[in-house]
Amino acid sequence: MSSVERAQYDREGYTIYRNVLDADLVAEASDHVDWLLQKNPDVRPEQLHNNLMTHDPFWVRLIADPRLVDVAAEYVGGDVALFASHYICKPPGDGQPVLWHQDGAYWPLEPMEVVTLWLAIDPSVPENGCMRVVPGTQEMDLQEMHTTAGDQNVLGSAIAEDKVEADKAVDLVLDPGDLSVHHPNIVHGSKANTSPRRRCGLTIRYIPTSTRIVTDKPQWPSAFLLRGQPVEGVNDYLPWPLYVEGEHMPFGGCGAWPPQDRPH
């Protein structure tokens, strides 16, 4: 990672990395979206959440890719775990918007030490509803999110309009395999996709193993240890799921999955 990217993140709350993942893996991720939608026909493509990944070996293979974890480690340190991941795939013509919000306002994390990597699966441009951020708003305290009525949107809530200087927003234009990285406090959102092209991205929320996922669930559905050591008594981590032919989507290397050197 270059000092330029980290400096931009510290100054503005976001940055971009180009060509992080190869085209073959990105194509597999696109196939994975299609596979998930086929298995979950009642789920909108913007709502492929982390509850679907607990037993999904390709999803874990993707978010555990060393190239992604290397980036995350620059922000959260060498002991890295997954908090959550979510495909937001806006279909052509009627892809729902994501209203202005701060991620951290939704998350049960103590402390709020977390970084989001947003992996472009498709080209992400203004015409198909790319992410937009308001630089510098990572310095804001977390605000209350208000339930929205009327038009459908991905989150069903938003920050109060008077807290957002939308005229200062920046479009994050990405090619497949690019990453944007953003702070949990930065104000961001995206417009509806009314174009003829899908806009798909994968959000990946990495935490240091010292950050606690506060939940009353017996097991958080996407808590995976990815690198380094756990902190005793903080989180319970899931085993990396095995690949079962006929049950899971085939992918490159699936016959040798999971790797023997994975953290335990």
Secondary structure, 3 states (H helix, E strand, C coil): CCHHHHHHHHHHCEEEECCCCCHHHHHHHHHHHHHHHHHCCCCCHHHECHHHCCCCHHHHHHHCCHHHHHHHHHHHCCCEEEEEEEEEEECCCCECCEEEECHHHHCCEECCCCEEEEEECCCECHHHCCEEECCCHHHCCCCCEEECCCCCCCCCEEECHHHCCHHHCEECCECCCCEEEECCCCCEEECCECCCCCEEEEEEEEEECCCEECCCCCCCCCCEEEECCCCCCCCCCCCCCCCCECCECCCCCHHHCCCCCCCC
